[in-house]
Amino acid sequence: MSNENRSSAKQAARSQLLHKLTQLIDLLWLSIIFFVTCIPVITIGPAVTALYYTVVKVIRRERGKLAESYFSSFRSNFRQGLILWLICLAYLSIGLVDVFLLHIFTGSGSGGAAGVLQAVSWLYLLPLILFLPWLFAYLSRFTDTIGKTLKNTAYLALRNLGTTIGLAVLLAAGILLGRLLPVLIPILPGPVCILMSRPIEKVFRTITQQQPTERGTDDWYNE
């Protein structure tokens, strides 16, 4: 290899490394923005929607500006994201009350039938864990009523069960890592989201490529 070719290869490698570092910094900055907008708790739905949208469009597709894209999605999906999140919270709250009451009635012992029943009672979380990765990702991309959004995301979760289980594992791993190392919580959302977006986008692409688009539309999501 000539000196000129070696120089070009080194320059390309440095350029690629710089590009990856820039993406990483953007991803960490996005995680912090997400964390701050989640502080009121009830805004978690719109925040997750905006996080997914920005990860796919700005970080992966390199379209638009990070903060501008995030807050644009946050505002435009605020109402539906809020309602959907409140539905999830209601489901979670009812399940927690049931588990709490079961533990009271069966006692604090962890052995025998009571222990098995108490362990099984936590399975109510399973539908939520399987459903959530699709819900707000779908909201970030498609415009539907609340009912259709719930129906379509449930269909996607069941239709792509293998992918759904993989997403649940990634989500659980992110939550576990956050519990083990709380200092990472503000910066984990972006990396976890970008990992989850890869299998989700493969499914979404089969849908968006079949939809007619207006002339001049920037179909960044199909790239």
CYANA upper distance limits for C-alpha pairs under 8 A (distance plus 0.5 A):
  1 MET  CA      5 ASN  CA      6.66
  1 MET  CA      6 ARG  CA      7.05
  2 SER  CA      6 ARG  CA      6.76
  3 ASN  CA      7 SER  CA      6.58
  4 GLU  CA      8 SER  CA      6.74
  5 ASN  CA      9 ALA  CA      6.61
  6 ARG  CA     10 LYS  CA      6.65
  7 SER  CA     11 GLN  CA      6.58
  8 SER  CA     12 ALA  CA      6.59
  9 ALA  CA     13 ALA  CA      6.65
 10 LYS  CA     14 ARG  CA      6.63
 11 GLN  CA     15 SER  CA      6.55
 12 ALA  CA     16 GLN  CA      6.59
 13 ALA  CA     17 LEU  CA      6.62
 14 ARG  CA     18 LEU  CA      6.58
 15 SER  CA     19 HIS  CA      6.65
 16 GLN  CA     20 LYS  CA      6.74
 17 LEU  CA     21 LEU  CA      6.68
 18 LEU  CA     22 THR  CA      6.61
 19 HIS  CA     23 GLN  CA      6.76
 20 LYS  CA     24 LEU  CA      6.67
 21 LEU  CA     25 ILE  CA      6.69
 22 THR  CA     26 ASP  CA      6.68
 23 GLN  CA     27 LEU  CA      6.54
 23 GLN  CA     59 ILE  CA      6.85
 24 LEU  CA     28 LEU  CA      6.72
 25 ILE  CA     29 TRP  CA      6.60
 26 ASP  CA     30 LEU  CA      6.51
 26 ASP  CA     59 ILE  CA      7.82
 26 ASP  CA     66 LEU  CA      8.03
 27 LEU  CA     31 SER  CA      6.73
 27 LEU  CA     55 VAL  CA      8.10
 27 LEU  CA     59 ILE  CA      7.59
 27 LEU  CA    190 GLY  CA      5.92
 27 LEU  CA    191 PRO  CA      7.36
 28 LEU  CA     32 ILE  CA      6.94
 28 LEU  CA    187 ILE  CA      5.92
 28 LEU  CA    188 LEU  CA      8.39
 28 LEU  CA    190 GLY  CA      6.94
 28 LEU  CA    191 PRO  CA      8.38
 29 TRP  CA     33 ILE  CA      6.90
 29 TRP  CA    187 ILE  CA      8.32
 30 LEU  CA     34 PHE  CA      6.63
 30 LEU  CA     51 LEU  CA      7.92
 30 LEU  CA     66 LEU  CA      7.84
 30 LEU  CA     67 ALA  CA      8.15
 30 LEU  CA    190 GLY  CA      6.94
 31 SER  CA     35 PHE  CA      6.57
 31 SER  CA     51 LEU  CA      8.41
 31 SER  CA    186 PRO  CA      6.66
 31 SER  CA    187 ILE  CA      5.53
 31 SER  CA    188 LEU  CA      7.17
 31 SER  CA    189 PRO  CA      5.86
 31 SER  CA    190 GLY  CA      5.41
 32 ILE  CA     36 VAL  CA      6.72
 32 ILE  CA    186 PRO  CA      6.01
 32 ILE  CA    187 ILE  CA      6.63
 33 ILE  CA     37 THR  CA      6.79
 34 PHE  CA     38 CYS  CA      6.70
 34 PHE  CA     47 ALA  CA      6.52
 34 PHE  CA     48 VAL  CA      7.97
 34 PHE  CA     51 LEU  CA      7.02
 34 PHE  CA    189 PRO  CA      8.10
 35 PHE  CA     39 ILE  CA      7.18
 35 PHE  CA    186 PRO  CA      6.22
 35 PHE  CA    189 PRO  CA      8.42
 37 THR  CA     43 THR  CA      7.34
 37 THR  CA     44 ILE  CA      7.90
 37 THR  CA     47 ALA  CA      6.79
 38 CYS  CA     42 ILE  CA      8.03
 38 CYS  CA     43 THR  CA      6.12
 38 CYS  CA     44 ILE  CA      5.37
 38 CYS  CA     47 ALA  CA      6.80
 39 ILE  CA     43 THR  CA      8.17
 39 ILE  CA     44 ILE  CA      8.46
 40 PRO  CA     44 ILE  CA      8.28
 42 ILE  CA     82 LEU  CA      7.16
 42 ILE  CA     85 TRP  CA      7.67
 42 ILE  CA     86 LEU  CA      7.64
 43 THR  CA     47 ALA  CA      6.64
 43 THR  CA     78 PHE  CA      8.38
 43 THR  CA     81 GLY  CA      8.35
 43 THR  CA     82 LEU  CA      6.67
 43 THR  CA     85 TRP  CA      8.46
 44 ILE  CA     48 VAL  CA      6.48
 44 ILE  CA     82 LEU  CA      8.10
 44 ILE  CA     85 TRP  CA      7.50
 45 GLY  CA     49 THR  CA      6.80
 45 GLY  CA     78 PHE  CA      8.31
 45 GLY  CA     81 GLY  CA      5.10
 45 GLY  CA     82 LEU  CA      5.94
 45 GLY  CA     84 LEU  CA      7.35
 45 GLY  CA     85 TRP  CA      5.38
 45 GLY  CA    136 PHE  CA      7.47
 46 PRO  CA     50 ALA  CA      6.64
 46 PRO  CA     73 SER  CA      8.42
 46 PRO  CA     74 PHE  CA      5.81
 46 PRO  CA     75 ARG  CA      8.27
 46 PRO  CA     77 ASN  CA      6.46
 46 PRO  CA     78 PHE  CA      5.50
 46 PRO  CA     79 ARG  CA      8.32
 46 PRO  CA     80 GLN  CA      8.25
 46 PRO  CA     81 GLY  CA      4.97
 46 PRO  CA     82 LEU  CA      6.57
 46 PRO  CA    136 PHE  CA      8.44
 47 ALA  CA     51 LEU  CA      6.52
 47 ALA  CA     74 PHE  CA      6.57
 48 VAL  CA     52 TYR  CA      6.72
 48 VAL  CA    136 PHE  CA      6.84
 48 VAL  CA    137 ALA  CA      8.44
 49 THR  CA     53 TYR  CA      6.75
 49 THR  CA     73 SER  CA      7.74
 49 THR  CA     74 PHE  CA      7.49
 49 THR  CA     77 ASN  CA      7.85
 49 THR  CA     81 GLY  CA      7.57
 49 THR  CA    136 PHE  CA      5.34
 49 THR  CA    137 ALA  CA      6.50
 49 THR  CA    139 LEU  CA      7.00
 49 THR  CA    140 SER  CA      5.69
 50 ALA  CA     54 THR  CA      6.53
 50 ALA  CA     69 SER  CA      8.37
 50 ALA  CA     70 TYR  CA      5.62
 50 ALA  CA     71 PHE  CA      7.52
 50 ALA  CA     72 SER  CA      8.41
 50 ALA  CA     73 SER  CA      5.49
 50 ALA  CA     74 PHE  CA      5.54
 50 ALA  CA     77 ASN  CA      8.44
 50 ALA  CA    140 SER  CA      7.24
 51 LEU  CA     55 VAL  CA      6.54
 51 LEU  CA     70 TYR  CA      7.06
 51 LEU  CA    190 GLY  CA      7.87
 51 LEU  CA    193 CYS  CA      8.13
 52 TYR  CA     56 VAL  CA      6.74
 52 TYR  CA    136 PHE  CA      8.17
 52 TYR  CA    137 ALA  CA      6.43
 52 TYR  CA    140 SER  CA      7.43
 52 TYR  CA    193 CYS  CA      6.96
 52 TYR  CA    194 ILE  CA      8.30
 52 TYR  CA    197 SER  CA      7.84
 53 TYR  CA     57 LYS  CA      6.50
 53 TYR  CA     69 SER  CA      8.39
 53 TYR  CA     70 TYR  CA      7.75
 53 TYR  CA     73 SER  CA      7.54
 53 TYR  CA    137 ALA  CA      7.81
 53 TYR  CA    140 SER  CA      6.03
 53 TYR  CA    141 ARG  CA      7.78
 54 THR  CA     58 VAL  CA      5.74
 54 THR  CA     59 ILE  CA      7.26
 54 THR  CA     66 LEU  CA      7.06
 54 THR  CA     69 SER  CA      6.52
 54 THR  CA     70 TYR  CA      6.01
 55 VAL  CA     59 ILE  CA      5.41
 55 VAL  CA     60 ARG  CA      6.76
 55 VAL  CA    190 GLY  CA      7.69
 55 VAL  CA    193 CYS  CA      7.71
 55 VAL  CA    194 ILE  CA      6.68
 55 VAL  CA    197 SER  CA      8.49
 56 VAL  CA     60 ARG  CA      5.50
 56 VAL  CA     61 ARG  CA      6.69
 56 VAL  CA    194 ILE  CA      7.86
 56 VAL  CA    197 SER  CA      7.51
 56 VAL  CA    221 TYR  CA      8.12
 57 LYS  CA     61 ARG  CA      5.43
 57 LYS  CA     62 GLU  CA      6.71
 57 LYS  CA     63 ARG  CA      6.10
 57 LYS  CA     64 GLY  CA      7.85
 57 LYS  CA    220 TRP  CA      7.55
 57 LYS  CA    221 TYR  CA      7.58
 58 VAL  CA     62 GLU  CA      4.90
 58 VAL  CA     63 ARG  CA      5.33
 58 VAL  CA     64 GLY  CA      6.29
 58 VAL  CA     65 LYS  CA      7.08
 58 VAL  CA     66 LEU  CA      6.53
 58 VAL  CA     69 SER  CA      8.10
 59 ILE  CA     63 ARG  CA      8.36
 59 ILE  CA     66 LEU  CA      8.45
 61 ARG  CA    220 TRP  CA      7.13
 61 ARG  CA    221 TYR  CA      8.14
 61 ARG  CA    223 GLU  CA      8.07
 63 ARG  CA    220 TRP  CA      8.05
 64 GLY  CA     68 GLU  CA      8.16
 64 GLY  CA     69 SER  CA      6.99
 65 LYS  CA     69 SER  CA      6.30
 66 LEU  CA     70 TYR  CA      6.64
 67 ALA  CA     71 PHE  CA      6.67
 68 GLU  CA     72 SER  CA      6.49
 69 SER  CA     73 SER  CA      6.71
 70 TYR  CA     74 PHE  CA      6.59
 71 PHE  CA     75 ARG  CA      6.52
 72 SER  CA     76 SER  CA      6.68
 73 SER  CA     77 ASN  CA      6.40
 73 SER  CA     78 PHE  CA      8.48
 73 SER  CA    140 SER  CA      7.73
 74 PHE  CA     78 PHE  CA      6.11
 77 ASN  CA     81 GLY  CA      6.13
 77 ASN  CA    139 LEU  CA      7.94
 77 ASN  CA    140 SER  CA      7.83
 78 PHE  CA     82 LEU  CA      6.33
 79 ARG  CA     83 ILE  CA      6.80
 80 GLN  CA     84 LEU  CA      6.53
 80 GLN  CA    146 ILE  CA      7.28
 81 GLY  CA     85 TRP  CA      6.53
 81 GLY  CA    136 PHE  CA      7.79
 81 GLY  CA    139 LEU  CA      8.00
 82 LEU  CA     86 LEU  CA      6.65
 83 ILE  CA     87 ILE  CA      6.77
 84 LEU  CA     88 CYS  CA      6.86
 84 LEU  CA    146 ILE  CA      7.80
 85 TRP  CA     89 LEU  CA      6.61
 86 LEU  CA     90 ALA  CA      6.53
 87 ILE  CA     91 TYR  CA      6.79
 88 CYS  CA     92 LEU  CA      6.61
 88 CYS  CA    128 LEU  CA      8.01
 89 LEU  CA     93 SER  CA      6.44
 90 ALA  CA     94 ILE  CA      6.66
 91 TYR  CA     95 GLY  CA      6.74
 92 LEU  CA     96 LEU  CA      6.66
 92 LEU  CA    125 LEU  CA      7.96
 93 SER  CA     97 VAL  CA      6.70
 94 ILE  CA     98 ASP  CA      6.80
 95 GLY  CA     99 VAL  CA      6.73
 95 GLY  CA    124 TYR  CA      6.95
 95 GLY  CA    125 LEU  CA      8.25
 96 LEU  CA    100 PHE  CA      6.52
 97 VAL  CA    101 LEU  CA      6.61
 98 ASP  CA    102 LEU  CA      6.59
 99 VAL  CA    103 HIS  CA      6.71
 99 VAL  CA    118 GLN  CA      7.77
 99 VAL  CA    121 SER  CA      6.52
 99 VAL  CA    122 TRP  CA      7.55
100 PHE  CA    104 ILE  CA      6.87
101 LEU  CA    105 PHE  CA      6.74
102 LEU  CA    106 THR  CA      6.49
102 LEU  CA    118 GLN  CA      7.48
103 HIS  CA    107 GLY  CA      6.18
103 HIS  CA    108 SER  CA      6.95
103 HIS  CA    118 GLN  CA      7.05
104 ILE  CA    108 SER  CA      7.78
106 THR  CA    114 ALA  CA      6.25
107 GLY  CA    114 ALA  CA      8.16
109 GLY  CA    114 ALA  CA      7.66
109 GLY  CA    115 GLY  CA      7.03
110 SER  CA    114 ALA  CA      7.25
110 SER  CA    115 GLY  CA      4.67
110 SER  CA    116 VAL  CA      8.20
110 SER  CA    118 GLN  CA      8.43
111 GLY  CA    115 GLY  CA      5.23
111 GLY  CA    116 VAL  CA      7.83
112 GLY  CA    116 VAL  CA      7.07
113 ALA  CA    117 LEU  CA      6.57
114 ALA  CA    118 GLN  CA      6.61
115 GLY  CA    119 ALA  CA      6.69
116 VAL  CA    120 VAL  CA      6.62
117 LEU  CA    121 SER  CA      6.57
118 GLN  CA    122 TRP  CA      7.63
119 ALA  CA    123 LEU  CA      8.22
124 TYR  CA    128 LEU  CA      8.27
125 LEU  CA    129 ILE  CA      6.72
126 LEU  CA    130 LEU  CA      6.67
127 PRO  CA    131 PHE  CA      6.38
128 LEU  CA    132 LEU  CA      6.28
129 ILE  CA    133 PRO  CA      7.88
129 ILE  CA    168 ALA  CA      6.45
129 ILE  CA    171 LEU  CA      8.48
130 LEU  CA    157 ALA  CA      7.37
130 LEU  CA    164 THR  CA      6.50
130 LEU  CA    165 ILE  CA      7.26
130 LEU  CA    167 LEU  CA      8.10
130 LEU  CA    168 ALA  CA      6.18
131 PHE  CA    135 LEU  CA      6.86
131 PHE  CA    153 THR  CA      7.65
131 PHE  CA    154 ALA  CA      6.94
131 PHE  CA    157 ALA  CA      6.72
131 PHE  CA    164 THR  CA      8.43
132 LEU  CA    136 PHE  CA      7.45
133 PRO  CA    137 ALA  CA      7.26
133 PRO  CA    164 THR  CA      8.33
133 PRO  CA    167 LEU  CA      7.15
133 PRO  CA    168 ALA  CA      7.85
133 PRO  CA    171 LEU  CA      8.39
133 PRO  CA    196 MET  CA      8.33
134 TRP  CA    138 TYR  CA      6.38
134 TRP  CA    153 THR  CA      6.31
134 TRP  CA    156 LEU  CA      7.95
134 TRP  CA    157 ALA  CA      7.24
134 TRP  CA    200 ILE  CA      8.02
135 LEU  CA    139 LEU  CA      6.88
135 LEU  CA    149 THR  CA      7.90
135 LEU  CA    150 LEU  CA      7.64
135 LEU  CA    153 THR  CA      6.14
136 PHE  CA    140 SER  CA      6.64
137 ALA  CA    141 ARG  CA      7.21
137 ALA  CA    200 ILE  CA      8.47
138 TYR  CA    142 PHE  CA      6.40
138 TYR  CA    149 THR  CA      7.91
138 TYR  CA    153 THR  CA      7.36
139 LEU  CA    143 THR  CA      7.32
139 LEU  CA    144 ASP  CA      8.42
139 LEU  CA    149 THR  CA      7.62
144 ASP  CA    148 LYS  CA      6.42
144 ASP  CA    149 THR  CA      6.27
145 THR  CA    149 THR  CA      6.52
146 ILE  CA    150 LEU  CA      6.78
147 GLY  CA    151 LYS  CA      6.65
148 LYS  CA    152 ASN  CA      6.30
149 THR  CA    153 THR  CA      6.51
150 LEU  CA    154 ALA  CA      6.60
151 LYS  CA    155 TYR  CA      6.77
152 ASN  CA    156 LEU  CA      6.68
153 THR  CA    157 ALA  CA      6.55
154 ALA  CA    158 LEU  CA      6.78
155 TYR  CA    159 ARG  CA      6.24
156 LEU  CA    160 ASN  CA      6.38
157 ALA  CA    161 LEU  CA      6.35
157 ALA  CA    163 THR  CA      8.46
157 ALA  CA    164 THR  CA      6.12
158 LEU  CA    164 THR  CA      8.06
160 ASN  CA    164 THR  CA      6.58
161 LEU  CA    165 ILE  CA      6.62
162 GLY  CA    166 GLY  CA      6.86
163 THR  CA    167 LEU  CA      6.66
163 THR  CA    199 PRO  CA      7.20
163 THR  CA    200 ILE  CA      8.34
164 THR  CA    168 ALA  CA      6.68
165 ILE  CA    169 VAL  CA      6.75
166 GLY  CA    170 LEU  CA      6.83
167 LEU  CA    171 LEU  CA      6.62
167 LEU  CA    196 MET  CA      6.51
168 ALA  CA    172 ALA  CA      6.50
169 VAL  CA    173 ALA  CA      6.49
170 LEU  CA    174 GLY  CA      6.69
170 LEU  CA    192 VAL  CA      7.65
170 LEU  CA    195 LEU  CA      8.37
170 LEU  CA    196 MET  CA      7.53
171 LEU  CA    175 ILE  CA      6.77
171 LEU  CA    192 VAL  CA      7.71
172 ALA  CA    176 LEU  CA      6.54
173 ALA  CA    177 LEU  CA      6.54
174 GLY  CA    178 GLY  CA      6.68
174 GLY  CA    188 LEU  CA      7.58
174 GLY  CA    192 VAL  CA      6.91
175 ILE  CA    179 ARG  CA      6.78
176 LEU  CA    180 LEU  CA      6.70
177 LEU  CA    181 LEU  CA      6.41
177 LEU  CA    182 PRO  CA      8.35
177 LEU  CA    184 LEU  CA      8.43
178 GLY  CA    182 PRO  CA      5.50
178 GLY  CA    183 VAL  CA      8.06
178 GLY  CA    184 LEU  CA      6.53
178 GLY  CA    185 ILE  CA      5.69
178 GLY  CA    188 LEU  CA      7.98
181 LEU  CA    185 ILE  CA      8.02
184 LEU  CA    188 LEU  CA      6.45
185 ILE  CA    189 PRO  CA      7.95
187 ILE  CA    191 PRO  CA      8.21
188 LEU  CA    192 VAL  CA      6.63
189 PRO  CA    193 CYS  CA      6.39
190 GLY  CA    194 ILE  CA      6.67
191 PRO  CA    195 LEU  CA      6.86
192 VAL  CA    196 MET  CA      6.78
193 CYS  CA    197 SER  CA      6.44
194 ILE  CA    198 ARG  CA      7.26
196 MET  CA    200 ILE  CA      7.06
197 SER  CA    201 GLU  CA      6.26
198 ARG  CA    202 LYS  CA      7.09
199 PRO  CA    203 VAL  CA      7.29
200 ILE  CA    204 PHE  CA      6.73
201 GLU  CA    205 ARG  CA      6.30
202 LYS  CA    206 THR  CA      7.33
203 VAL  CA    207 ILE  CA      7.53
204 PHE  CA    208 THR  CA      6.72
205 ARG  CA    209 GLN  CA      6.33
205 ARG  CA    221 TYR  CA      7.76
205 ARG  CA    222 ASN  CA      6.26
206 THR  CA    210 GLN  CA      7.26
207 ILE  CA    211 GLN  CA      7.32
208 THR  CA    221 TYR  CA      8.47
208 THR  CA    222 ASN  CA      7.53
209 GLN  CA    222 ASN  CA      7.22
213 THR  CA    217 THR  CA      7.15
219 ASP  CA    223 GLU  CA      7.81
